[in-house]
Amino acid sequence: MKKDFRFKGNRPDDIFEAITVMAKRARQINQKRSEDFPIQNMIDPESDEVFENDIDFDSFEKPASLAMIDYEQGNIKFKYEKEEVIEEETEEEKNKEAKTEE
C-alpha cells in the first residue's frame, strides 16, 4: 500500500479545479469497486451465521491515491459543461414594461 500521499506532478494552474477533478475520479473508482466487490450490508446480530469475506479491502489502494496518480499521469480527461447565462432584467427594463402595460 502506498504511504506517500504527495502530488509529484507539475503544480496545476487552478488547484481547486485539480482537486475537483481528482475527487470526481475517486468517487468513480469507489463506485466501480463497490460494484465489483459487493459486501453484505446488514447482518442479523441475533444470528449465529458468520460472514466470511476473503477480500482484504485494507490491501486496496485508496481511491483518492489512485485518482491523484491518474491526474499526475494525465489519464483523466475532463471538459467544462456549458453554463446557461440567465440575464436578469434591470430596474429600468422592468419600469419600461410596467409603463407599457398601463
C-alpha positions as CSV (number, residue, x, y, z in Angstrom):
1,M,0.0,0.0,0.0
2,K,1.3,3.4,-0.9
3,K,2.1,5.6,2.1
4,D,3.3,8.8,0.4
5,F,0.3,10.9,-0.4
6,R,2.0,13.8,-2.2
7,F,1.4,15.1,-5.6
8,K,4.5,14.6,-7.7
9,G,3.4,16.3,-10.9
10,N,3.7,19.9,-12.0
11,R,1.6,22.2,-9.9
12,P,-1.7,22.8,-11.7
13,D,-2.8,26.3,-12.7
14,D,-6.0,26.0,-10.7
15,I,-5.6,23.9,-7.6
16,F,-9.4,23.9,-6.9
17,E,-10.0,22.5,-10.4
18,A,-7.4,19.8,-9.8
19,I,-9.0,18.8,-6.5
20,T,-12.5,18.7,-8.0
21,V,-11.3,16.5,-10.9
22,M,-9.5,14.1,-8.6
23,A,-12.4,14.0,-6.2
24,K,-14.8,13.1,-9.0
25,R,-12.4,10.4,-10.3
26,A,-12.0,9.0,-6.7
27,R,-15.8,8.7,-6.5
28,Q,-15.9,6.8,-9.8
29,I,-13.2,4.4,-8.6
30,N,-15.1,3.9,-5.3
31,Q,-18.4,3.3,-7.2
32,K,-16.7,0.8,-9.5
33,R,-15.1,-1.0,-6.6
34,S,-18.4,-1.3,-4.8
35,E,-20.0,-2.8,-7.9
36,D,-17.1,-5.3,-8.4
37,F,-17.0,-6.3,-4.7
38,P,-20.5,-6.1,-3.2
39,I,-20.5,-6.7,0.5
40,Q,-23.3,-7.7,2.8
41,N,-24.6,-4.6,4.4
42,M,-26.9,-6.0,7.0
43,I,-26.1,-8.8,9.3
44,D,-28.6,-10.0,11.8
45,P,-26.9,-9.6,15.2
46,E,-29.0,-12.4,16.7
47,S,-28.0,-14.8,14.0
48,D,-25.1,-17.2,14.5
49,E,-24.2,-17.0,10.9
50,V,-20.6,-16.0,10.4
51,F,-19.9,-13.7,7.4
52,E,-16.7,-14.8,5.7
53,N,-15.1,-12.4,3.4
54,D,-12.0,-13.4,1.6
55,I,-11.3,-10.0,0.2
56,D,-8.8,-7.9,2.1
57,F,-10.1,-4.4,1.5
58,D,-7.2,-2.9,3.5
59,S,-4.8,-4.1,0.8
60,F,-6.5,-2.0,-1.8
61,E,-5.0,1.4,-2.8
62,K,-7.2,4.2,-1.6
63,P,-9.4,5.8,-4.3
64,A,-8.0,9.3,-3.6
65,S,-4.5,8.0,-4.2
66,L,-5.4,6.3,-7.4
67,A,-7.2,9.4,-8.6
68,M,-4.1,11.5,-7.8
69,I,-1.9,9.1,-9.8
70,D,-4.3,9.2,-12.7
71,Y,-4.2,13.0,-12.6
72,E,-0.4,13.2,-12.4
73,Q,-0.1,10.9,-15.4
74,G,-2.7,12.8,-17.4
75,N,-5.0,9.8,-17.6
76,I,-8.1,11.9,-16.6
77,K,-9.9,13.7,-19.4
78,F,-12.4,16.3,-18.5
79,K,-14.2,19.2,-20.0
80,Y,-16.3,22.1,-18.8
81,E,-20.1,22.0,-19.1
82,K,-21.6,25.0,-20.7
83,E,-23.1,27.4,-18.3
84,E,-26.5,28.8,-19.0
85,V,-26.4,32.6,-18.7
86,I,-29.5,33.9,-17.1
87,E,-30.0,37.5,-17.7
88,E,-31.9,39.4,-15.1
89,E,-34.0,42.4,-16.1
90,T,-32.7,45.7,-14.9
91,E,-34.9,48.0,-12.9
92,E,-35.0,50.3,-16.0
93,E,-36.4,47.5,-18.2
94,K,-38.9,46.5,-15.5
95,N,-40.1,50.1,-15.3
96,K,-40.5,50.3,-19.1
97,E,-42.6,47.1,-19.2
98,A,-44.7,48.3,-16.3
99,K,-45.4,51.6,-18.2
100,T,-46.3,49.9,-21.4
101,E,-48.8,47.6,-19.6
102,E,-50.7,50.6,-18.1
